Amino acid sequence: MALEYFQKGHEIAPDDVELLNLLSDWYVEHERYDDNLKLLEPLEADHVFDAHLAYNLALSYQDAGNYKAAAHHYELANHELNDNPEFLKHAALFYRENGRVKEERTYLKRYLELVPNDLEMASLYDEEQDY
């Protein structure tokens, strides 16, 4: 029901950023990353992305295995979302998965400043200090 509402709204008002965000969020929340890429990729050429949409694209590209595009969009989103624990955690784990220790540590450090009681992430941070 919500999906139909968001899709119809986007069809009627394709320039409505709020509807675009709602539809993109729905796709990401329901792990329909391919649909999210189909929605957002055509808009990339216009460079009309806010940090939230860049984050959604990063997650979608990550799922698709396009790590270069995912990293690019994580960096775009970081400028505005560097105080969002969920974003920071996803970014840290993405960079960890890709063996990019420097980036992982940067995101982990910032995440732990905001969520110091996350023992699992603190353990990852401490583990990386051993290298």
Secondary structure, DSSP 8 states (H G I E B T S, - for coil): -HHHHHHHHHHH-TT-HHHHHHHHHHHHHTT-HHHHHHHHHHHHTTT---HHHHHHHHHHHHHHT-HHHHHHHHHHHHHHHTT-HHHHHHHHHHHHHTT-HHHHHHHHHHHHHH-TT-HHHHHHHHHHHT-
